[in-house]
Amino acid sequence: MSMPLTEEQRKKIEENRQKALARRAEKLLAEKHQSADSGSSIATSSPQSKQGPLSNFPRDPSKPANHGVIFRQQNLSGSSNGDQRPPNSHSFHLSTPEQAKGIWKRQDVPTACLSHSPSGQMTHTGISSPSAQSPPEGPSQQMLGGPLGKGHPPASQEIKSTPVANTTQEPLSKAKSFQKTVASFFGQPPRDPGVEAKAVRPSTLGQNISDTNCGSGSVTPGTEGRHPQKLGASHHKAGSSQEGRCIRSGDRFQVKIGYNAELITVFKRLPSRSYDPATKTWNFSMTDYGALMKAAQSLPTVTLQPLEGAEDNRESPSTSGVAQTCLPLAPSLAFVKGQCVLISRVRFEADIGYSEDLIALFKQMESRNYDVKTRKWNFLLEEHNKLIQSVRCLPQVQLDPLPKTLTLAFASQLEKTSPCLTEPIPEADLSGVDPKLVSNLLPFQRAGVNFAIAKRGRLLLADDMGLGKTIQAICIAAFYRKEWPLLVVVPSSVRFTWEQAFLQWLPSLSPDCINVVVTGKDRLTAGLVNIVSFDLLSKLEKQLKTPFKVVIIDESHFLKNIKTARCRAALPLLKVAKRVILLSGTPAVSRPAELYTQIIGVRPTFFPQFHAFGLRYCDAKRHPWGWDYSGSSNLGELKLLLEEAVMLRRLKSDVLAQLPPKQRKMVVVAPGRISTKARAALDAAAKEMTTTDKTKRQQKEALLLFFNRTAEAKIPSVIEYILDLLESGREKFLVFAHHKVVLSAITTELERKHVPHIRIDGSTSSADREDLCQQFQLFEKHAVAVLSITAANMGLTFTSADLVVFAELFWNPGVLLQAEDRVHRIGQSSSVSIHYLVARGTADDYLWPLIQEKIKVLGEAGLSETNFSETTEATNYFYKDPQQQTIYDLFQQSFEEDGSDLELLEAAESFDPGSASGAPGSDSQDPGGTLDEITSTGSPVKKRRFEFFDNFDSFTFPL
Ligand SMILES: Nc1ncnc2c1ncn2[C@@H]1O[C@H](COP(=O)(O)OP(=O)(O)OP(=O)(O)O)[C@@H](O)[C@H]1O
C-alpha cells in the first residue's frame, strides 16, 4: 500500500519546486535575452543547449537541490549524500569522456528514476528505458516524473544508461500500466493526458522559447511558458476562468472548485466519480486523474491545479510519444514510503507500497513470507535491523523501522536470544504470603500473580470486572512485603472495601497497620498499608519525603487524562516506585490515547513523548487548532506491545469455568460521607429502639425510623459508588433500593449526567414495566435500571446486565435473592456480580448479619442456590456490644414475628426524609438539611467529582 505524502512533505516539495521553477524561469529569460542579443537559436547553439534549458541553470551548491522531502529522506537513510558531492554536483555537466558521449552522471539523487550505483554514487538511470530514444528534454523530464524531474537535464538519443539502470524501472512500468488504465476507460490507446493537455493549452511567457525549441526538434518543458509564481501549480487560461484544484485523499483525489456546468459534465463521464454531499465535492480514483486533467484542460472556463507533485505529468512535453508511457501519474509512484509494523511476538511486516527494488531486497531475507491476504511481506524480528540497513541503500524507498519502544520490548526476539514463541512464566514462590490468600487463589489468579512477579512487580492487571483483581493485587504486593510501606490509591467509594479485603486475605496484618486516609489532614504514610482516594492523593502527595516502593492503583483508568491533578500526582510516584500494580477492568473506554498514562505508569521509559505514541497508535492528525489524538491506528501492534511488556488481561469468558455463577461482594461505603446531622438522627433513632419502656408498636416505629434514617444517610455514598461504576466502564447494571427518596436521588443524578436509565417502582403500571424492561434489554451502551426492591424483584428479565447493586439492604433475604435473579436466570451467559453497599454505624450493621444468617439457613436447607462467599462475610463487622445486640434482636424479632412485612414496607417506602419523625406527610422544610453533601435533589454539591462524561474530548493538544 502506498503511503500518501504527509502535509509537511508536500509543503516542502512545493516550496522547493517553486524555487526551482523561479530559477528556471529567470534562467530562461536570461537565455532568451542572450539569444535575442546574439541572434542565435537557444536549442542549437552550443553544447549547453544540447543539455536543454535545465542544465543551464546556475546552481548554488550551498543551496539544497529541489528534491524536497524525498531528497531529505534519502539523506536520512545514510546513503550517498551531499557530503560526497563535488561543489557543483547539483548541476549536470559534460566533463568526462563518458559525458561527452552523452552519459549523464550526478551524485545527488533527485527522483525515483535514480538509483545508487554500487559505488554509492547516484546515477541517472531512467534513461535506459526505451524513452532514451526520444528527443532530448522531453523524455528525461517525463521519466523523472513529478516535481522532482524539473531539476534534470534533458536526455538525448546519445544518452546511455549506467549499469544499475535496471534497479529503478518499477515506478516507470507501474506508471505505464496506470496510464493504460486511465486511457482504457475512454477507449483510447495509452497516452499522456498532460501531453495532450499541453497541446490545447495557450502559452504565455515561454511561448517563444517553446516554439523555438520545438522548431529545433527539441521538446520544451511545458512549465517554461509560465509565470514563476504559477509554474507547475495551475495552468492559467486566457480570460477569466474558474480556478480549482485537485487534492489527494487516500487512494482517491478530490476536486475543489465552484460550480461549473461543463466540468460537472466531465465529472459525470468519469467511471470512478463519487459526489460527497457533506463536503459538496466530487472525488475520483487515481485512475481517472489523467483523463480528468486532460478534459479540464480543454475547457476554456476552467483552470485546474494538478495534484501536488503530479503537475509535471500534465506539464510534460507534448511531442514525445515514447516518453509518454513513462509518465508516472500519481506522486506516490515516484517514491515509496512506509513503516514496519509488528504483527506477532516474533514477526513484523513491511507496510509499504510497491517497489521492484524493495521486493528484490525482501526476497533476500531468509525469513521472508508474503501474506496473500494483506499483500504484504513479513519477516522474523531478528532480520529487522538487517532489512532496515539494506533498505537504506534504496534511494526511492523510505521504510521506517519499528519504534524504539518496540525494539526494547521485543529485544530478545530482535537479538534472537529467545527461540520460543511464548516463554513459559515461572511459578512464583509464594511461601512468604499468608497461606489463607494463596490457597484461595483460583488457577487463573495464581497465573496472574506469576505473571506480575515475572514482570518484577510492574504491570497493568486488566482482568474483566469481577475476576478478583483485588485478591491478586494483594498477593502481588504481599510478595514484596519487605519493601513496604504500601500505597493503595483507589476511588473514594471503595477505600473501606479495600481495608476489609486486606484484613480478610492477610490475617498476618494487624488492623492497626492499615491507614485509611479520610481527610486532607490525615497522614499519607501513617500505616504499613496506606489507602487513599485519588483526590486526596493529589492533596497529600507533598507530604511524601521518601517515595513508596510498592504502589497499587485501583481503577487505574482514572488516570487516563494526563492533564488532571490526580494523574499529575500519581505519575511521579509510579515513576520512582519499584513495584507498580495498576488494576482496571476497562483500561481504555473509548480510545488508545487513554492507555498512554497507564503504559508509562508501568514502563516510564516507553514512549517518552506522548506525540510519538499518538502518531503511531492514535492516528494523530494535525488541524489548524492543534493535534487531534482521538483516533486509533496500529491497534494489533499496540495489543502485542501491551501483552509483552505491560498488561495482563483475561475476560470472564476465558475463565468462566473457574468462576461461581454468582459472586456476591460486600462494599463498605464510606461512613465519612454521612453528615453530622444524619449521624445525630441515626444515633437518636438507635437510642429510641433500645429504650425499654416502649410498647411493641413504638419499638417498631423506632426501628422504622432507624431504617429510614439509614437510607437517607447513605444517599451520597450510593451516588458516588454508582458514578464510580460508570466511570469504570460498567455499561449496564441494576440498582435496587427501597426508599423512594433513594430511588429519586439516584435517577435525578443519572438525569443530571445524561446517563440512559429506566425506573420501575410501585407507581409503574404493569404495561410500562414490561416496556421499560425491554428498553433496558435493548440499550446498546451504558444504561442503569433503577428498581424498587419490593416492586421490581419478580417477573422481570434483565439478562443483558451482569451486575446488581443493592444500594440498600432489606431484611427479607428471599426478596433480595429474587431481585438478584433478575440478571441471574436463563439467558445469562456470564458470571453475575452482586454488590451489597453496606454503611457502618447505620441499620446496615444489623441488617447485614441478619441477611447473611438467613441466607445461610436457606442454603443449608437447600432453598438457596448460593451462600454468601467468604469474602462477603465481614468477620469484624458485627459489633457485639450489648446495646447493639439489643437492636439486632429487635430487628430479628420485628421482622420474624410479623409474618407480613407489609406495614413496614409501606411506611418505609413512603418515608419523607424532611420530616422530624420520618412519618409520611410530616413537615419537610429542609429536605437536604440532614446531609451536608446533597442538594434537595440528592446531588452531591460540595465535592466536585471527576466528570467523566465531560472529559472524553481531552485528547487534543494545542500546537
Ligand atoms: N479466589 C477468590 N476466593 C474467594 N472470593 C473471591 C476470589 N476472587 C474473587 N473473589 C470475590 O469476588 C468478588 C469480586 O472480586 P473483586 O472485587 O476483586 O473483582 P475485581 O476484578 O476487582 O472487579 P471490579 O473490576 O468490578 O472491581 C469479591 O467479592 C471477591 O472477594
The ligand as an SDF file (V2000), in Angstrom:
LIG
                    3D

 31 33  0  0  0  0  0  0  0  0999 V2000
  -10.2300  -16.5050   44.9460 N   0  0  0  0  0  0  0  0  0  0  0  0
  -11.3070  -15.9770   45.4970 C   0  0  0  0  0  0  0  0  0  0  0  0
  -11.8930  -16.5340   46.5350 N   0  0  0  0  0  0  0  0  0  0  0  0
  -12.9900  -16.0130   47.1050 C   0  0  0  0  0  0  0  0  0  0  0  0
  -13.6000  -14.8980   46.6700 N   0  0  0  0  0  0  0  0  0  0  0  0
  -13.0580  -14.2770   45.6140 C   0  0  0  0  0  0  0  0  0  0  0  0
  -11.8960  -14.7730   44.9630 C   0  0  0  0  0  0  0  0  0  0  0  0
  -11.6040  -13.9780   43.9490 N   0  0  0  0  0  0  0  0  0  0  0  0
  -12.5230  -13.0030   43.9560 C   0  0  0  0  0  0  0  0  0  0  0  0
  -13.3910  -13.1770   44.9330 N   0  0  0  0  0  0  0  0  0  0  0  0
  -14.5380  -12.3280   45.2500 C   0  0  0  0  0  0  0  0  0  0  0  0
  -15.1470  -11.9440   44.0470 O   0  0  0  0  0  0  0  0  0  0  0  0
  -15.6360  -10.6370   44.1620 C   0  0  0  0  0  0  0  0  0  0  0  0
  -15.0660   -9.7810   43.0500 C   0  0  0  0  0  0  0  0  0  0  0  0
  -13.6890   -9.5630   43.2640 O   0  0  0  0  0  0  0  0  0  0  0  0
  -13.0120   -8.1570   43.0120 P   0  0  0  0  0  0  0  0  0  0  0  0
  -13.8190   -7.0780   43.5780 O   0  0  0  0  0  0  0  0  0  0  0  0
  -11.5850   -8.2430   43.4030 O   0  0  0  0  0  0  0  0  0  0  0  0
  -13.1220   -8.1230   41.4600 O   0  0  0  0  0  0  0  0  0  0  0  0
  -12.4960   -7.0600   40.5250 P   0  0  0  0  0  0  0  0  0  0  0  0
  -11.8020   -7.8050   39.4630 O   0  0  0  0  0  0  0  0  0  0  0  0
  -11.7020   -6.0740   41.2940 O   0  0  0  0  0  0  0  0  0  0  0  0
  -13.8040   -6.3850   39.9490 O   0  0  0  0  0  0  0  0  0  0  0  0
  -14.0460   -4.8500   39.5760 P   0  0  0  0  0  0  0  0  0  0  0  0
  -13.2600   -4.5950   38.3600 O   0  0  0  0  0  0  0  0  0  0  0  0
  -15.5010   -4.8440   39.3690 O   0  0  0  0  0  0  0  0  0  0  0  0
  -13.5960   -4.0800   40.7640 O   0  0  0  0  0  0  0  0  0  0  0  0
  -15.2210  -10.1580   45.5350 C   0  0  0  0  0  0  0  0  0  0  0  0
  -16.2620  -10.3290   46.4280 O   0  0  0  0  0  0  0  0  0  0  0  0
  -14.0870  -11.0300   45.8640 C   0  0  0  0  0  0  0  0  0  0  0  0
  -13.8680  -11.1410   47.2190 O   0  0  0  0  0  0  0  0  0  0  0  0
  1  2  1  0
  2  3  1  0
  2  7  2  0
  3  4  2  0
  4  5  1  0
  5  6  2  0
  6  7  1  0
  6 10  1  0
  7  8  1  0
  8  9  2  0
  9 10  1  0
 10 11  1  0
 11 12  1  0
 11 30  1  0
 12 13  1  0
 13 14  1  0
 13 28  1  0
 14 15  1  0
 15 16  1  0
 16 17  2  0
 16 18  1  0
 16 19  1  0
 19 20  1  0
 20 21  2  0
 20 22  1  0
 20 23  1  0
 23 24  1  0
 24 25  2  0
 24 26  1  0
 24 27  1  0
 28 29  1  0
 28 30  1  0
 30 31  1  0
M  END
$$$$
